[in-house]
Amino acid sequence: MKSILLIGNNAAEKLTAQQLQNNYKVTEISSGDYTKEETYQNLPKDLTIMASFVGPMDVDLVMEAFFDAVRHQHIKLEKTIMVSTAGIDNEVDGELDYPGVTDVTEYLREQRYAIKIIDEEEIPYTIFRPVNVINSKAGTPKLINEGEKVPVGNVSHETIAKFVVAAITENKFKNQSIALIETK
């Protein structure tokens, strides 16, 4: 049974944990200072996959602290998944709302740097870049590949969880950065 770590405390993280708990050993870190290595001091020795749902701010510091802990504990990850945001590559056609963010430029910079940290670990990864995140489904889920324009729109926590679970259970989206949206 693979050991999965979910970091964060939002509806998408909770839905992901619920969907994985019967077939995986799921550990959740849903409180504490995610930017401190001590938060990750007791990681499962058999940890194979980490999925991050943290943010909005300081996600770069979170990734630095997490990977420092992984190295110090000699854990051999097989995959990293990060829920980031659309807009990190100026790919959004229009204006997105970034709740809780007062400095959008810095926020997007931190997101890009966190992804760079993940990439430099040289293990398989998946980055999901959702548009405006809402509580209820707004239509049919759609994936938009990196480099393609992303329209302003909405995506639900449910859809985000669905794709994170697919990345874990079906080993889909290896080394991809994908925008998530729901269309009518």
Secondary structure, DSSP 8 states (H G I E B T S, - for coil): --EEEEE--SHHHHHHHHHHTTTSEEEEE-SS-TTSGGGGTT--TTEEEEEE---SS-HHHHHHHHHHHHHHTT---SEEEEE--TTTTS-EES----TT-S-HHHHHHHHHHHHHHHHHTTS-EEEEEESEEESS--SEEEEEETTS-EES-EEEHHHHHHHHHHHHHS--STTEEEEEEEE-
